[in-house]
Amino acid sequence: IESGTGNTHLNKILSAVNVPIMHTSVFKRYEKKVGAAIEELAKESCLENLKLEREMTIEKECLRSNKLE
C-alpha cells in the first residue's frame, strides 16, 4: 500500500510524541497484513458498487421503456 509514508516517517512521528520507534521488519510484517486486508476490502467495495450500478442501469432502462409505451 503506497501512502507516501514509510517506516522512517512513522518513526519520526512516534519519536516526536515520545513513543518507542518501530523496527523495519515489524513495520513490513504489519504492512503486509494491513495491505492484504485493504486489498480485500477494496475488492468487496468494487463488487458492491458494480452490483449497485447494474441495478441502477436496469431501473433506468425500465423507466425509459415504460415512458415509451
mmCIF file of the N, C-alpha and C atoms, coordinates in Angstrom:
data_MODEL
# 
_entry.id   MODEL 
# 
loop_
_atom_site.group_PDB 
_atom_site.id 
_atom_site.type_symbol 
_atom_site.label_atom_id 
_atom_site.label_alt_id 
_atom_site.label_comp_id 
_atom_site.label_asym_id 
_atom_site.label_entity_id 
_atom_site.label_seq_id 
_atom_site.pdbx_PDB_ins_code 
_atom_site.Cartn_x 
_atom_site.Cartn_y 
_atom_site.Cartn_z 
_atom_site.occupancy 
_atom_site.B_iso_or_equiv 
_atom_site.pdbx_formal_charge 
_atom_site.auth_seq_id 
_atom_site.auth_comp_id 
_atom_site.auth_asym_id 
_atom_site.auth_atom_id 
_atom_site.pdbx_PDB_model_num 
ATOM 1   N N  . ILE A 1 1  ? 0.855   -1.167 0.000   1.00 0.00 ? 1  ILE A N  1 
ATOM 2   C CA . ILE A 1 1  ? 0.000   0.000  0.000   1.00 0.00 ? 1  ILE A CA 1 
ATOM 3   C C  . ILE A 1 1  ? 0.900   1.228  0.000   1.00 0.00 ? 1  ILE A C  1 
ATOM 4   N N  . GLU A 1 2  ? 0.699   2.073  -0.961  1.00 0.00 ? 2  GLU A N  1 
ATOM 5   C CA . GLU A 1 2  ? 1.514   3.283  -1.047  1.00 0.00 ? 2  GLU A CA 1 
ATOM 6   C C  . GLU A 1 2  ? 0.732   4.462  -0.496  1.00 0.00 ? 2  GLU A C  1 
ATOM 7   N N  . SER A 1 3  ? 1.226   4.993  0.606   1.00 0.00 ? 3  SER A N  1 
ATOM 8   C CA . SER A 1 3  ? 0.561   6.149  1.213   1.00 0.00 ? 3  SER A CA 1 
ATOM 9   C C  . SER A 1 3  ? 1.503   7.340  1.316   1.00 0.00 ? 3  SER A C  1 
ATOM 10  N N  . GLY A 1 4  ? 2.721   7.147  0.854   1.00 0.00 ? 4  GLY A N  1 
ATOM 11  C CA . GLY A 1 4  ? 3.688   8.233  0.943   1.00 0.00 ? 4  GLY A CA 1 
ATOM 12  C C  . GLY A 1 4  ? 4.430   8.266  2.266   1.00 0.00 ? 4  GLY A C  1 
ATOM 13  N N  . THR A 1 5  ? 4.052   7.376  3.159   1.00 0.00 ? 5  THR A N  1 
ATOM 14  C CA . THR A 1 5  ? 4.740   7.302  4.446   1.00 0.00 ? 5  THR A CA 1 
ATOM 15  C C  . THR A 1 5  ? 5.365   5.925  4.574   1.00 0.00 ? 5  THR A C  1 
ATOM 16  N N  . GLY A 1 6  ? 6.481   5.877  5.202   1.00 0.00 ? 6  GLY A N  1 
ATOM 17  C CA . GLY A 1 6  ? 7.157   4.613  5.418   1.00 0.00 ? 6  GLY A CA 1 
ATOM 18  C C  . GLY A 1 6  ? 7.592   4.505  6.861   1.00 0.00 ? 6  GLY A C  1 
ATOM 19  N N  . ASN A 1 7  ? 8.426   3.530  7.108   1.00 0.00 ? 7  ASN A N  1 
ATOM 20  C CA . ASN A 1 7  ? 8.900   3.281  8.460   1.00 0.00 ? 7  ASN A CA 1 
ATOM 21  C C  . ASN A 1 7  ? 9.649   4.489  9.024   1.00 0.00 ? 7  ASN A C  1 
ATOM 22  N N  . THR A 1 8  ? 10.475  5.119  8.205   1.00 0.00 ? 8  THR A N  1 
ATOM 23  C CA . THR A 1 8  ? 11.237  6.279  8.676   1.00 0.00 ? 8  THR A CA 1 
ATOM 24  C C  . THR A 1 8  ? 10.307  7.417  9.085   1.00 0.00 ? 8  THR A C  1 
ATOM 25  N N  . HIS A 1 9  ? 9.322   7.681  8.257   1.00 0.00 ? 9  HIS A N  1 
ATOM 26  C CA . HIS A 1 9  ? 8.367   8.752  8.552   1.00 0.00 ? 9  HIS A CA 1 
ATOM 27  C C  . HIS A 1 9  ? 7.582   8.425  9.816   1.00 0.00 ? 9  HIS A C  1 
ATOM 28  N N  . LEU A 1 10 ? 7.117   7.192  9.925   1.00 0.00 ? 10 LEU A N  1 
ATOM 29  C CA . LEU A 1 10 ? 6.375   6.778  11.116  1.00 0.00 ? 10 LEU A CA 1 
ATOM 30  C C  . LEU A 1 10 ? 7.235   6.933  12.368  1.00 0.00 ? 10 LEU A C  1 
ATOM 31  N N  . ASN A 1 11 ? 8.488   6.520  12.290  1.00 0.00 ? 11 ASN A N  1 
ATOM 32  C CA . ASN A 1 11 ? 9.367   6.624  13.454  1.00 0.00 ? 11 ASN A CA 1 
ATOM 33  C C  . ASN A 1 11 ? 9.627   8.074  13.865  1.00 0.00 ? 11 ASN A C  1 
ATOM 34  N N  . LYS A 1 12 ? 9.665   8.974  12.903  1.00 0.00 ? 12 LYS A N  1 
ATOM 35  C CA . LYS A 1 12 ? 9.812   10.397 13.240  1.00 0.00 ? 12 LYS A CA 1 
ATOM 36  C C  . LYS A 1 12 ? 8.598   10.882 14.023  1.00 0.00 ? 12 LYS A C  1 
ATOM 37  N N  . ILE A 1 13 ? 7.424   10.460 13.588  1.00 0.00 ? 13 ILE A N  1 
ATOM 38  C CA . ILE A 1 13 ? 6.195   10.850 14.293  1.00 0.00 ? 13 ILE A CA 1 
ATOM 39  C C  . ILE A 1 13 ? 6.173   10.235 15.689  1.00 0.00 ? 13 ILE A C  1 
ATOM 40  N N  . LEU A 1 14 ? 6.501   8.947  15.776  1.00 0.00 ? 14 LEU A N  1 
ATOM 41  C CA . LEU A 1 14 ? 6.489   8.262  17.073  1.00 0.00 ? 14 LEU A CA 1 
ATOM 42  C C  . LEU A 1 14 ? 7.477   8.896  18.045  1.00 0.00 ? 14 LEU A C  1 
ATOM 43  N N  . SER A 1 15 ? 8.663   9.211  17.564  1.00 0.00 ? 15 SER A N  1 
ATOM 44  C CA . SER A 1 15 ? 9.658   9.804  18.465  1.00 0.00 ? 15 SER A CA 1 
ATOM 45  C C  . SER A 1 15 ? 9.248   11.212 18.897  1.00 0.00 ? 15 SER A C  1 
ATOM 46  N N  . ALA A 1 16 ? 8.524   11.922 18.044  1.00 0.00 ? 16 ALA A N  1 
ATOM 47  C CA . ALA A 1 16 ? 8.069   13.271 18.397  1.00 0.00 ? 16 ALA A CA 1 
ATOM 48  C C  . ALA A 1 16 ? 7.064   13.250 19.542  1.00 0.00 ? 16 ALA A C  1 
ATOM 49  N N  . VAL A 1 17 ? 6.326   12.149 19.652  1.00 0.00 ? 17 VAL A N  1 
ATOM 50  C CA . VAL A 1 17 ? 5.337   12.039 20.739  1.00 0.00 ? 17 VAL A CA 1 
ATOM 51  C C  . VAL A 1 17 ? 5.829   11.102 21.842  1.00 0.00 ? 17 VAL A C  1 
ATOM 52  N N  . ASN A 1 18 ? 7.136   10.855 21.832  1.00 0.00 ? 18 ASN A N  1 
ATOM 53  C CA . ASN A 1 18 ? 7.797   10.063 22.870  1.00 0.00 ? 18 ASN A CA 1 
ATOM 54  C C  . ASN A 1 18 ? 7.263   8.628  22.975  1.00 0.00 ? 18 ASN A C  1 
ATOM 55  N N  . VAL A 1 19 ? 7.051   8.009  21.809  1.00 0.00 ? 19 VAL A N  1 
ATOM 56  C CA . VAL A 1 19 ? 6.617   6.610  21.733  1.00 0.00 ? 19 VAL A CA 1 
ATOM 57  C C  . VAL A 1 19 ? 7.777   5.825  21.122  1.00 0.00 ? 19 VAL A C  1 
ATOM 58  N N  . PRO A 1 20 ? 8.060   4.620  21.632  1.00 0.00 ? 20 PRO A N  1 
ATOM 59  C CA . PRO A 1 20 ? 9.162   3.834  21.065  1.00 0.00 ? 20 PRO A CA 1 
ATOM 60  C C  . PRO A 1 20 ? 8.984   3.615  19.558  1.00 0.00 ? 20 PRO A C  1 
ATOM 61  N N  . ILE A 1 21 ? 10.105  3.687  18.841  1.00 0.00 ? 21 ILE A N  1 
ATOM 62  C CA . ILE A 1 21 ? 10.048  3.529  17.387  1.00 0.00 ? 21 ILE A CA 1 
ATOM 63  C C  . ILE A 1 21 ? 9.836   2.064  17.017  1.00 0.00 ? 21 ILE A C  1 
ATOM 64  N N  . MET A 1 22 ? 9.456   1.845  15.757  1.00 0.00 ? 22 MET A N  1 
ATOM 65  C CA . MET A 1 22 ? 9.166   0.507  15.255  1.00 0.00 ? 22 MET A CA 1 
ATOM 66  C C  . MET A 1 22 ? 10.303  0.061  14.339  1.00 0.00 ? 22 MET A C  1 
ATOM 67  N N  . HIS A 1 23 ? 10.776  -1.161 14.537  1.00 0.00 ? 23 HIS A N  1 
ATOM 68  C CA . HIS A 1 23 ? 11.828  -1.717 13.688  1.00 0.00 ? 23 HIS A CA 1 
ATOM 69  C C  . HIS A 1 23 ? 11.259  -1.975 12.296  1.00 0.00 ? 23 HIS A C  1 
ATOM 70  N N  . THR A 1 24 ? 12.102  -1.855 11.287  1.00 0.00 ? 24 THR A N  1 
ATOM 71  C CA . THR A 1 24 ? 11.680  -2.022 9.896   1.00 0.00 ? 24 THR A CA 1 
ATOM 72  C C  . THR A 1 24 ? 11.011  -3.363 9.645   1.00 0.00 ? 24 THR A C  1 
ATOM 73  N N  . SER A 1 25 ? 11.528  -4.441 10.232  1.00 0.00 ? 25 SER A N  1 
ATOM 74  C CA . SER A 1 25 ? 10.942  -5.767 9.996   1.00 0.00 ? 25 SER A CA 1 
ATOM 75  C C  . SER A 1 25 ? 9.527   -5.861 10.567  1.00 0.00 ? 25 SER A C  1 
ATOM 76  N N  . VAL A 1 26 ? 9.305   -5.233 11.706  1.00 0.00 ? 26 VAL A N  1 
ATOM 77  C CA . VAL A 1 26 ? 7.962   -5.221 12.305  1.00 0.00 ? 26 VAL A CA 1 
ATOM 78  C C  . VAL A 1 26 ? 7.019   -4.399 11.425  1.00 0.00 ? 26 VAL A C  1 
ATOM 79  N N  . PHE A 1 27 ? 7.509   -3.258 10.968  1.00 0.00 ? 27 PHE A N  1 
ATOM 80  C CA . PHE A 1 27 ? 6.713   -2.404 10.088  1.00 0.00 ? 27 PHE A CA 1 
ATOM 81  C C  . PHE A 1 27 ? 6.301   -3.173 8.832   1.00 0.00 ? 27 PHE A C  1 
ATOM 82  N N  . LYS A 1 28 ? 7.238   -3.868 8.207   1.00 0.00 ? 28 LYS A N  1 
ATOM 83  C CA . LYS A 1 28 ? 6.960   -4.623 6.977   1.00 0.00 ? 28 LYS A CA 1 
ATOM 84  C C  . LYS A 1 28 ? 5.949   -5.739 7.234   1.00 0.00 ? 28 LYS A C  1 
ATOM 85  N N  . ARG A 1 29 ? 6.077   -6.412 8.371   1.00 0.00 ? 29 ARG A N  1 
ATOM 86  C CA . ARG A 1 29 ? 5.156   -7.502 8.707   1.00 0.00 ? 29 ARG A CA 1 
ATOM 87  C C  . ARG A 1 29 ? 3.718   -6.985 8.780   1.00 0.00 ? 29 ARG A C  1 
ATOM 88  N N  . TYR A 1 30 ? 3.538   -5.891 9.491   1.00 0.00 ? 30 TYR A N  1 
ATOM 89  C CA . TYR A 1 30 ? 2.191   -5.331 9.623   1.00 0.00 ? 30 TYR A CA 1 
ATOM 90  C C  . TYR A 1 30 ? 1.716   -4.679 8.328   1.00 0.00 ? 30 TYR A C  1 
ATOM 91  N N  . GLU A 1 31 ? 2.644   -4.128 7.573   1.00 0.00 ? 31 GLU A N  1 
ATOM 92  C CA . GLU A 1 31 ? 2.293   -3.533 6.288   1.00 0.00 ? 31 GLU A CA 1 
ATOM 93  C C  . GLU A 1 31 ? 1.692   -4.593 5.362   1.00 0.00 ? 31 GLU A C  1 
ATOM 94  N N  . LYS A 1 32 ? 2.263   -5.795 5.379   1.00 0.00 ? 32 LYS A N  1 
ATOM 95  C CA . LYS A 1 32 ? 1.735   -6.889 4.551   1.00 0.00 ? 32 LYS A CA 1 
ATOM 96  C C  . LYS A 1 32 ? 0.343   -7.303 5.010   1.00 0.00 ? 32 LYS A C  1 
ATOM 97  N N  . LYS A 1 33 ? 0.157   -7.426 6.332   1.00 0.00 ? 33 LYS A N  1 
ATOM 98  C CA . LYS A 1 33 ? -1.154  -7.820 6.856   1.00 0.00 ? 33 LYS A CA 1 
ATOM 99  C C  . LYS A 1 33 ? -2.212  -6.773 6.535   1.00 0.00 ? 33 LYS A C  1 
ATOM 100 N N  . VAL A 1 34 ? -1.892  -5.533 6.808   1.00 0.00 ? 34 VAL A N  1 
ATOM 101 C CA . VAL A 1 34 ? -2.841  -4.444 6.569   1.00 0.00 ? 34 VAL A CA 1 
ATOM 102 C C  . VAL A 1 34 ? -3.099  -4.294 5.071   1.00 0.00 ? 34 VAL A C  1 
ATOM 103 N N  . GLY A 1 35 ? -2.053  -4.411 4.277   1.00 0.00 ? 35 GLY A N  1 
ATOM 104 C CA . GLY A 1 35 ? -2.201  -4.293 2.826   1.00 0.00 ? 35 GLY A CA 1 
ATOM 105 C C  . GLY A 1 35 ? -3.147  -5.334 2.264   1.00 0.00 ? 35 GLY A C  1 
ATOM 106 N N  . ALA A 1 36 ? -3.027  -6.571 2.741   1.00 0.00 ? 36 ALA A N  1 
ATOM 107 C CA . ALA A 1 36 ? -3.917  -7.638 2.281   1.00 0.00 ? 36 ALA A CA 1 
ATOM 108 C C  . ALA A 1 36 ? -5.360  -7.350 2.683   1.00 0.00 ? 36 ALA A C  1 
ATOM 109 N N  . ALA A 1 37 ? -5.556  -6.858 3.891   1.00 0.00 ? 37 ALA A N  1 
ATOM 110 C CA . ALA A 1 37 ? -6.909  -6.535 4.361   1.00 0.00 ? 37 ALA A CA 1 
ATOM 111 C C  . ALA A 1 37 ? -7.505  -5.385 3.550   1.00 0.00 ? 37 ALA A C  1 
ATOM 112 N N  . ILE A 1 38 ? -6.713  -4.371 3.271   1.00 0.00 ? 38 ILE A N  1 
ATOM 113 C CA . ILE A 1 38 ? -7.196  -3.232 2.479   1.00 0.00 ? 38 ILE A CA 1 
ATOM 114 C C  . ILE A 1 38 ? -7.540  -3.678 1.062   1.00 0.00 ? 38 ILE A C  1 
ATOM 115 N N  . GLU A 1 39 ? -6.708  -4.538 0.492   1.00 0.00 ? 39 GLU A N  1 
ATOM 116 C CA . GLU A 1 39 ? -6.962  -5.028 -0.859  1.00 0.00 ? 39 GLU A CA 1 
ATOM 117 C C  . GLU A 1 39 ? -8.268  -5.821 -0.914  1.00 0.00 ? 39 GLU A C  1 
ATOM 118 N N  . GLU A 1 40 ? -8.504  -6.662 0.074   1.00 0.00 ? 40 GLU A N  1 
ATOM 119 C CA . GLU A 1 40 ? -9.741  -7.448 0.120   1.00 0.00 ? 40 GLU A CA 1 
ATOM 120 C C  . GLU A 1 40 ? -10.951 -6.535 0.264   1.00 0.00 ? 40 GLU A C  1 
ATOM 121 N N  . LEU A 1 41 ? -10.849 -5.549 1.121   1.00 0.00 ? 41 LEU A N  1 
ATOM 122 C CA . LEU A 1 41 ? -11.942 -4.596 1.312   1.00 0.00 ? 41 LEU A CA 1 
ATOM 123 C C  . LEU A 1 41 ? -12.214 -3.808 0.031   1.00 0.00 ? 41 LEU A C  1 
ATOM 124 N N  . ALA A 1 42 ? -11.168 -3.435 -0.672  1.00 0.00 ? 42 ALA A N  1 
ATOM 125 C CA . ALA A 1 42 ? -11.332 -2.704 -1.932  1.00 0.00 ? 42 ALA A CA 1 
ATOM 126 C C  . ALA A 1 42 ? -12.042 -3.566 -2.971  1.00 0.00 ? 42 ALA A C  1 
ATOM 127 N N  . LYS A 1 43 ? -11.689 -4.850 -3.041  1.00 0.00 ? 43 LYS A N  1 
ATOM 128 C CA . LYS A 1 43 ? -12.359 -5.758 -3.978  1.00 0.00 ? 43 LYS A CA 1 
ATOM 129 C C  . LYS A 1 43 ? -13.844 -5.870 -3.648  1.00 0.00 ? 43 LYS A C  1 
ATOM 130 N N  . GLU A 1 44 ? -14.155 -6.047 -2.363  1.00 0.00 ? 44 GLU A N  1 
ATOM 131 C CA . GLU A 1 44 ? -15.553 -6.147 -1.938  1.00 0.00 ? 44 GLU A CA 1 
ATOM 132 C C  . GLU A 1 44 ? -16.312 -4.873 -2.281  1.00 0.00 ? 44 GLU A C  1 
ATOM 133 N N  . SER A 1 45 ? -15.697 -3.738 -2.032  1.00 0.00 ? 45 SER A N  1 
ATOM 134 C CA . SER A 1 45 ? -16.327 -2.452 -2.321  1.00 0.00 ? 45 SER A CA 1 
ATOM 135 C C  . SER A 1 45 ? -16.601 -2.302 -3.817  1.00 0.00 ? 45 SER A C  1 
ATOM 136 N N  . CYS A 1 46 ? -15.653 -2.682 -4.636  1.00 0.00 ? 46 CYS A N  1 
ATOM 137 C CA . CYS A 1 46 ? -15.836 -2.597 -6.089  1.00 0.00 ? 46 CYS A CA 1 
ATOM 138 C C  . CYS A 1 46 ? -16.980 -3.492 -6.546  1.00 0.00 ? 46 CYS A C  1 
ATOM 139 N N  . LEU A 1 47 ? -17.047 -4.707 -6.011  1.00 0.00 ? 47 LEU A N  1 
ATOM 140 C CA . LEU A 1 47 ? -18.126 -5.620 -6.389  1.00 0.00 ? 47 LEU A CA 1 
ATOM 141 C C  . LEU A 1 47 ? -19.485 -5.090 -5.957  1.00 0.00 ? 47 LEU A C  1 
ATOM 142 N N  . GLU A 1 48 ? -19.568 -4.538 -4.755  1.00 0.00 ? 48 GLU A N  1 
ATOM 143 C CA . GLU A 1 48 ? -20.829 -3.968 -4.273  1.00 0.00 ? 48 GLU A CA 1 
ATOM 144 C C  . GLU A 1 48 ? -21.273 -2.805 -5.152  1.00 0.00 ? 48 GLU A C  1 
ATOM 145 N N  . ASN A 1 49 ? -20.334 -1.943 -5.500  1.00 0.00 ? 49 ASN A N  1 
ATOM 146 C CA . ASN A 1 49 ? -20.679 -0.789 -6.331  1.00 0.00 ? 49 ASN A CA 1 
ATOM 147 C C  . ASN A 1 49 ? -21.001 -1.189 -7.763  1.00 0.00 ? 49 ASN A C  1 
ATOM 148 N N  . LEU A 1 50 ? -20.366 -2.226 -8.260  1.00 0.00 ? 50 LEU A N  1 
ATOM 149 C CA . LEU A 1 50 ? -20.690 -2.744 -9.583  1.00 0.00 ? 50 LEU A CA 1 
ATOM 150 C C  . LEU A 1 50 ? -22.120 -3.275 -9.598  1.00 0.00 ? 50 LEU A C  1 
ATOM 151 N N  . LYS A 1 51 ? -22.487 -3.997 -8.547  1.00 0.00 ? 51 LYS A N  1 
ATOM 152 C CA . LYS A 1 51 ? -23.850 -4.517 -8.427  1.00 0.00 ? 51 LYS A CA 1 
ATOM 153 C C  . LYS A 1 51 ? -24.856 -3.365 -8.364  1.00 0.00 ? 51 LYS A C  1 
ATOM 154 N N  . LEU A 1 52 ? -24.556 -2.353 -7.573  1.00 0.00 ? 52 LEU A N  1 
ATOM 155 C CA . LEU A 1 52 ? -25.437 -1.194 -7.451  1.00 0.00 ? 52 LEU A CA 1 
ATOM 156 C C  . LEU A 1 52 ? -25.577 -0.467 -8.785  1.00 0.00 ? 52 LEU A C  1 
ATOM 157 N N  . GLU A 1 53 ? -24.474 -0.287 -9.480  1.00 0.00 ? 53 GLU A N  1 
ATOM 158 C CA . GLU A 1 53 ? -24.516 0.390  -10.776 1.00 0.00 ? 53 GLU A CA 1 
ATOM 159 C C  . GLU A 1 53 ? -25.357 -0.401 -11.773 1.00 0.00 ? 53 GLU A C  1 
ATOM 160 N N  . ARG A 1 54 ? -25.221 -1.718 -11.747 1.00 0.00 ? 54 ARG A N  1 
ATOM 161 C CA . ARG A 1 54 ? -26.016 -2.579 -12.637 1.00 0.00 ? 54 ARG A CA 1 
ATOM 162 C C  . ARG A 1 54 ? -27.498 -2.424 -12.332 1.00 0.00 ? 54 ARG A C  1 
ATOM 163 N N  . GLU A 1 55 ? -27.853 -2.470 -11.045 1.00 0.00 ? 55 GLU A N  1 
ATOM 164 C CA . GLU A 1 55 ? -29.253 -2.329 -10.648 1.00 0.00 ? 55 GLU A CA 1 
ATOM 165 C C  . GLU A 1 55 ? -29.814 -0.972 -11.065 1.00 0.00 ? 55 GLU A C  1 
ATOM 166 N N  . MET A 1 56 ? -29.023 0.068  -10.898 1.00 0.00 ? 56 MET A N  1 
ATOM 167 C CA . MET A 1 56 ? -29.472 1.410  -11.276 1.00 0.00 ? 56 MET A CA 1 
ATOM 168 C C  . MET A 1 56 ? -29.659 1.527  -12.787 1.00 0.00 ? 56 MET A C  1 
ATOM 169 N N  . THR A 1 57 ? -28.780 0.896  -13.548 1.00 0.00 ? 57 THR A N  1 
ATOM 170 C CA . THR A 1 57 ? -28.894 0.919  -15.004 1.00 0.00 ? 57 THR A CA 1 
ATOM 171 C C  . THR A 1 57 ? -30.151 0.190  -15.448 1.00 0.00 ? 57 THR A C  1 
ATOM 172 N N  . ILE A 1 58 ? -30.407 -0.966 -14.859 1.00 0.00 ? 58 ILE A N  1 
ATOM 173 C CA . ILE A 1 58 ? -31.612 -1.732 -15.193 1.00 0.00 ? 58 ILE A CA 1 
ATOM 174 C C  . ILE A 1 58 ? -32.859 -0.928 -14.847 1.00 0.00 ? 58 ILE A C  1 
ATOM 175 N N  . GLU A 1 59 ? -32.861 -0.303 -13.678 1.00 0.00 ? 59 GLU A N  1 
ATOM 176 C CA . GLU A 1 59 ? -34.006 0.505  -13.262 1.00 0.00 ? 59 GLU A CA 1 
ATOM 177 C C  . GLU A 1 59 ? -34.230 1.672  -14.225 1.00 0.00 ? 59 GLU A C  1 
ATOM 178 N N  . LYS A 1 60 ? -33.156 2.321  -14.616 1.00 0.00 ? 60 LYS A N  1 
ATOM 179 C CA . LYS A 1 60 ? -33.257 3.450  -15.545 1.00 0.00 ? 60 LYS A CA 1 
ATOM 180 C C  . LYS A 1 60 ? -33.811 2.991  -16.888 1.00 0.00 ? 60 LYS A C  1 
ATOM 181 N N  . GLU A 1 61 ? -33.346 1.850  -17.380 1.00 0.00 ? 61 GLU A N  1 
ATOM 182 C CA . GLU A 1 61 ? -33.829 1.320  -18.655 1.00 0.00 ? 61 GLU A CA 1 
ATOM 183 C C  . GLU A 1 61 ? -35.304 0.941  -18.564 1.00 0.00 ? 61 GLU A C  1 
ATOM 184 N N  . CYS A 1 62 ? -35.727 0.403  -17.430 1.00 0.00 ? 62 CYS A N  1 
ATOM 185 C CA . CYS A 1 62 ? -37.138 0.053  -17.240 1.00 0.00 ? 62 CYS A CA 1 
ATOM 186 C C  . CYS A 1 62 ? -38.000 1.308  -17.258 1.00 0.00 ? 62 CYS A C  1 
ATOM 187 N N  . LEU A 1 63 ? -37.550 2.352  -16.572 1.00 0.00 ? 63 LEU A N  1 
ATOM 188 C CA . LEU A 1 63 ? -38.295 3.610  -16.559 1.00 0.00 ? 63 LEU A CA 1 
ATOM 189 C C  . LEU A 1 63 ? -38.371 4.210  -17.959 1.00 0.00 ? 63 LEU A C  1 
ATOM 190 N N  . ARG A 1 64 ? -37.279 4.147  -18.678 1.00 0.00 ? 64 ARG A N  1 
ATOM 191 C CA . ARG A 1 64 ? -37.232 4.684  -20.036 1.00 0.00 ? 64 ARG A CA 1 
ATOM 192 C C  . ARG A 1 64 ? -38.183 3.913  -20.952 1.00 0.00 ? 64 ARG A C  1 
ATOM 193 N N  . SER A 1 65 ? -38.186 2.593  -20.855 1.00 0.00 ? 65 SER A N  1 
ATOM 194 C CA . SER A 1 65 ? -39.056 1.794  -21.727 1.00 0.00 ? 65 SER A CA 1 
ATOM 195 C C  . SER A 1 65 ? -40.526 1.987  -21.364 1.00 0.00 ? 65 SER A C  1 
ATOM 196 N N  . ASN A 1 66 ? -40.835 2.228  -20.087 1.00 0.00 ? 66 ASN A N  1 
ATOM 197 C CA . ASN A 1 66 ? -42.216 2.482  -19.679 1.00 0.00 ? 66 ASN A CA 1 
ATOM 198 C C  . ASN A 1 66 ? -42.715 3.813  -20.227 1.00 0.00 ? 66 ASN A C  1 
ATOM 199 N N  . LYS A 1 67 ? -41.843 4.798  -20.340 1.00 0.00 ? 67 LYS A N  1 
ATOM 200 C CA . LYS A 1 67 ? -42.232 6.100  -20.887 1.00 0.00 ? 67 LYS A CA 1 
ATOM 201 C C  . LYS A 1 67 ? -42.506 6.009  -22.382 1.00 0.00 ? 67 LYS A C  1 
ATOM 202 N N  . LEU A 1 68 ? -41.834 5.082  -23.057 1.00 0.00 ? 68 LEU A N  1 
ATOM 203 C CA . LEU A 1 68 ? -42.010 4.930  -24.496 1.00 0.00 ? 68 LEU A CA 1 
ATOM 204 C C  . LEU A 1 68 ? -43.303 4.200  -24.841 1.00 0.00 ? 68 LEU A C  1 
ATOM 205 N N  . GLU A 1 69 ? -43.857 3.491  -23.907 1.00 0.00 ? 69 GLU A N  1 
ATOM 206 C CA . GLU A 1 69 ? -45.077 2.709  -24.182 1.00 0.00 ? 69 GLU A CA 1 
ATOM 207 C C  . GLU A 1 69 ? -46.314 3.535  -24.130 1.00 0.00 ? 69 GLU A C  1 
# 
